Amino acid sequence: MEENGGTSAYGVSFAGGGFNLRKFARQPQTIVRFFSWLFAIVVFACITTEGYVNPSDSAQALCIFNQDDSACHYAVGIGVIAFLACMGFLVLDAFLPSMSNARQRRYAVMADLGFSGVWSFLWFVCFCLLASLWGRTMDVRGIPEDAARATVAFSFFSIATWAILTYFALGRYRHGVDGVAVPTSIEPPASDHNVPYPPTYVPTSYAHTAYNPTTYPGFPSSGADPYQQTLFTPSAQPQGDGGYQPPPY
């Protein structure tokens, strides 16, 4: 992939431009990424604060999802990573218009596409796992049910937001590939021999300037030019002769 200075490389309207905060904040991709960041906070915050309780028959704190600690660890892990990734990709989206190298843009978009696709799948696994374990939790005494339901719900919402981010990244990648593949050279139009000039040719009018000989030492500076020839004057035709007489030279 060669460097491309065009105006549509990988979904960016211009290359090497400045950062516009208002325009950046209004982009759909920025809004969806912000919601993904917020949903990840809700998931791991609910588990870390209220996701472990002490059962009546044990002094050890266990996970509220059917006492399966691995499920809570899994949800917290992908939630924290998603939280950090959202911040990183927000910064990357802000600096993407200033990248004049198309190869760097390609790597950035491919990283966004790959990570968003993988995390869409991981959130789907998280939702299925938490929903299944919560459905099998029989003893809910002392368990903050609102926190458990919020964790399951926002895991489901995270699937949708990361799937949308995957779709945006895929569209940006395809747009960039198509923009780089299009040749930038323009073929000249075929010449038409019936037209005296090309369509864009405009003949230039020149103004006639009188000849003014330069004065050198040894040559007269005034008077008639000795090298100037007299104008051609044909001799007058006699009145009485109607025949053709060649003019003298």
C-alpha positions as CSV (number, residue, x, y, z in Angstrom):
1,M,0.0,0.0,0.0
2,E,1.6,3.2,-1.1
3,E,1.2,6.6,0.5
4,N,-1.9,8.3,-0.6
5,G,-2.6,12.0,-0.2
6,G,-6.1,11.8,-1.4
7,T,-9.2,13.1,0.4
8,S,-11.0,9.9,1.1
9,A,-8.4,7.4,2.4
10,Y,-10.0,5.0,4.9
11,G,-13.0,7.2,5.6
12,V,-11.1,10.4,6.5
13,S,-12.2,13.5,4.7
14,F,-8.8,15.0,4.4
15,A,-5.2,14.2,5.2
16,G,-2.9,16.2,7.5
17,G,-5.8,18.4,8.8
18,G,-6.4,19.8,12.2
19,F,-8.6,18.4,14.9
20,N,-12.2,19.6,15.2
21,L,-13.6,18.6,18.6
22,R,-17.2,19.5,17.7
23,K,-17.2,17.5,14.5
24,F,-15.4,14.6,16.2
25,A,-17.9,14.5,19.0
26,R,-20.9,14.4,16.6
27,Q,-19.6,11.4,14.6
28,P,-21.7,8.3,15.0
29,Q,-18.7,6.2,15.6
30,T,-17.6,8.4,18.5
31,I,-21.1,8.3,20.0
32,V,-21.3,4.5,19.8
33,R,-17.8,4.1,21.2
34,F,-18.7,6.3,24.2
35,F,-21.7,4.1,24.9
36,S,-19.5,1.0,24.7
37,W,-17.1,2.7,27.2
38,L,-20.1,3.5,29.5
39,F,-21.5,0.0,29.3
40,A,-18.2,-1.6,30.1
41,I,-18.0,0.6,33.3
42,V,-21.4,-0.6,34.4
43,V,-20.6,-4.3,33.9
44,F,-17.3,-4.4,35.8
45,A,-18.4,-1.9,38.4
46,C,-21.5,-3.9,39.3
47,I,-19.5,-7.0,39.7
48,T,-16.6,-5.5,41.7
49,T,-18.9,-3.6,44.1
50,E,-21.8,-6.0,44.5
51,G,-20.9,-9.1,42.6
52,Y,-19.7,-11.1,45.6
53,V,-21.7,-12.1,48.7
54,N,-21.1,-14.4,51.7
55,P,-23.5,-17.4,51.6
56,S,-25.2,-18.4,54.8
57,D,-23.1,-21.6,55.0
58,S,-19.7,-20.1,54.1
59,A,-17.6,-17.3,55.2
60,Q,-16.0,-16.9,51.8
61,A,-17.4,-14.3,49.4
62,L,-18.7,-16.0,46.3
63,C,-20.0,-14.8,42.9
64,I,-23.7,-13.9,42.8
65,F,-24.1,-15.8,39.5
66,N,-24.7,-19.3,40.9
67,Q,-21.5,-19.0,43.0
68,D,-19.3,-19.3,39.9
69,D,-16.3,-17.1,40.5
70,S,-14.9,-17.7,37.0
71,A,-18.0,-16.0,35.5
72,C,-17.5,-12.9,37.5
73,H,-13.7,-12.9,36.7
74,Y,-14.5,-13.3,33.0
75,A,-17.0,-10.4,33.0
76,V,-14.7,-8.1,34.9
77,G,-11.8,-9.0,32.6
78,I,-13.5,-8.2,29.3
79,G,-15.2,-5.2,30.9
80,V,-11.9,-3.6,32.0
81,I,-10.2,-4.3,28.7
82,A,-13.2,-2.9,26.8
83,F,-13.0,0.2,28.9
84,L,-9.3,0.8,28.2
85,A,-9.7,-0.1,24.5
86,C,-12.5,2.4,24.1
87,M,-10.3,5.2,25.4
88,G,-7.4,4.1,23.2
89,F,-9.5,3.9,20.0
90,L,-11.1,7.3,20.8
91,V,-7.6,8.8,20.9
92,L,-6.8,6.9,17.7
93,D,-9.9,8.2,16.0
94,A,-8.9,11.8,16.9
95,F,-5.4,11.4,15.4
96,L,-6.5,9.5,12.3
97,P,-7.2,12.6,10.1
98,S,-3.6,13.8,10.8
99,M,-2.1,10.6,9.4
100,S,-0.9,11.4,5.9
101,N,0.4,7.8,5.3
102,A,-2.2,5.5,4.0
103,R,-0.4,2.4,5.4
104,Q,-0.6,3.8,9.0
105,R,-4.3,4.4,8.5
106,R,-4.8,0.9,7.2
107,Y,-3.2,-0.6,10.3
108,A,-5.3,1.6,12.6
109,V,-8.5,0.7,10.8
110,M,-7.6,-3.0,10.8
111,A,-6.9,-2.9,14.5
112,D,-10.2,-1.3,15.2
113,L,-12.0,-3.9,12.9
114,G,-10.3,-6.9,14.5
115,F,-10.7,-5.8,18.1
116,S,-14.4,-4.7,17.7
117,G,-15.2,-8.0,16.0
118,V,-13.5,-10.1,18.7
119,W,-15.1,-8.1,21.5
120,S,-18.6,-8.4,20.0
121,F,-18.2,-12.2,20.2
122,L,-16.7,-12.1,23.8
123,W,-19.6,-9.9,25.0
124,F,-22.0,-12.4,23.4
125,V,-20.3,-15.2,25.4
126,C,-20.4,-13.1,28.5
127,F,-24.2,-12.4,28.1
128,C,-25.0,-16.1,27.5
129,L,-22.9,-17.2,30.4
130,L,-24.2,-14.7,33.0
131,A,-27.8,-15.1,31.8
132,S,-27.6,-18.9,32.1
133,L,-26.0,-18.8,35.6
134,W,-28.4,-16.2,36.9
135,G,-31.3,-18.4,35.7
136,R,-29.9,-21.3,37.7
137,T,-29.4,-19.3,40.8
138,M,-32.0,-20.5,43.3
139,D,-31.0,-19.0,46.6
140,V,-31.2,-15.2,46.0
141,R,-31.3,-14.3,49.7
142,G,-28.8,-11.5,50.4
143,I,-28.0,-11.1,46.6
144,P,-28.3,-7.6,45.1
145,E,-30.6,-8.7,42.3
146,D,-30.6,-5.3,40.6
147,A,-26.8,-5.4,40.2
148,A,-27.1,-8.9,38.7
149,R,-29.8,-7.9,36.3
150,A,-27.9,-4.7,35.3
151,T,-24.8,-6.8,34.6
152,V,-26.7,-9.1,32.3
153,A,-28.6,-6.3,30.6
154,F,-25.5,-4.2,29.9
155,S,-23.6,-7.2,28.6
156,F,-26.4,-7.6,26.0
157,F,-26.2,-3.9,25.2
158,S,-22.4,-4.2,24.7
159,I,-23.0,-6.8,22.1
160,A,-25.0,-4.3,20.0
161,T,-22.6,-1.4,20.4
162,W,-19.5,-3.4,19.6
163,A,-21.2,-5.0,16.6
164,I,-22.0,-1.5,15.3
165,L,-18.4,-0.5,15.8
166,T,-17.4,-3.5,13.8
167,Y,-19.7,-2.4,11.0
168,F,-18.3,1.1,11.0
169,A,-14.8,-0.2,10.9
170,L,-15.6,-2.6,8.1
171,G,-17.1,0.2,6.1
172,R,-14.1,2.5,6.7
173,Y,-11.8,-0.3,5.6
174,R,-13.7,-1.0,2.4
175,H,-13.9,2.7,1.7
176,G,-10.1,3.1,2.1
177,V,-9.3,0.1,-0.1
178,D,-11.6,1.4,-2.9
179,G,-10.2,4.9,-2.6
180,V,-6.6,3.7,-2.8
181,A,-7.3,1.3,-5.7
182,V,-8.8,4.0,-7.9
183,P,-6.1,5.5,-10.2
184,T,-5.5,9.2,-9.8
185,S,-4.3,9.8,-13.4
186,I,-6.7,11.3,-15.9
187,E,-6.5,10.2,-19.5
188,P,-6.3,13.0,-22.0
189,P,-9.3,13.4,-24.3
190,A,-9.1,11.9,-27.8
191,S,-8.2,14.5,-30.3
192,D,-10.7,15.3,-33.1
193,H,-9.1,16.2,-36.4
194,N,-12.2,18.1,-37.5
195,V,-11.8,20.6,-34.7
196,P,-9.1,23.2,-35.5
197,Y,-8.1,23.6,-31.9
198,P,-8.5,21.4,-28.8
199,P,-11.5,22.2,-26.6
200,T,-9.4,23.9,-24.0
201,Y,-7.1,25.8,-26.4
202,V,-7.7,29.5,-26.8
203,P,-5.5,31.3,-29.4
204,T,-3.7,34.2,-28.0
205,S,-4.0,37.6,-29.8
206,Y,-0.8,39.4,-30.3
207,A,-0.5,43.2,-30.6
208,H,1.6,44.5,-33.5
209,T,4.6,46.7,-32.4
210,A,6.4,49.0,-34.7
211,Y,10.0,48.3,-35.4
212,N,12.4,50.9,-33.9
213,P,16.0,50.4,-35.0
214,T,18.6,50.8,-32.3
215,T,21.1,53.6,-32.7
216,Y,24.8,52.5,-32.8
217,P,28.0,54.6,-33.2
218,G,28.7,55.3,-36.8
219,F,25.1,55.2,-37.9
220,P,22.8,58.1,-38.3
221,S,20.4,58.6,-35.4
222,S,17.9,60.6,-37.3
223,G,16.4,60.8,-40.7
224,A,15.3,58.0,-43.0
225,D,16.6,54.6,-42.6
226,P,19.1,53.9,-45.4
227,Y,18.2,50.3,-45.4
228,Q,14.5,50.9,-45.6
229,Q,13.0,49.9,-49.0
230,T,10.5,52.0,-50.8
231,L,7.0,50.8,-51.1
232,F,5.9,49.2,-54.3
233,T,4.1,51.8,-56.5
234,P,2.8,50.6,-59.9
235,S,3.0,52.9,-62.8
236,A,-0.2,54.5,-64.0
237,Q,-1.8,52.9,-67.0
238,P,-2.2,55.2,-70.1
239,Q,-5.6,56.5,-70.8
240,G,-5.7,55.7,-74.5
241,D,-4.3,52.2,-74.4
242,G,-6.8,49.6,-73.3
243,G,-4.4,46.7,-73.5
244,Y,-2.6,45.2,-70.5
245,Q,0.8,46.7,-69.8
246,P,3.0,44.9,-67.3
247,P,4.1,47.2,-64.5
248,P,7.8,48.0,-64.4
249,Y,9.8,46.7,-61.5
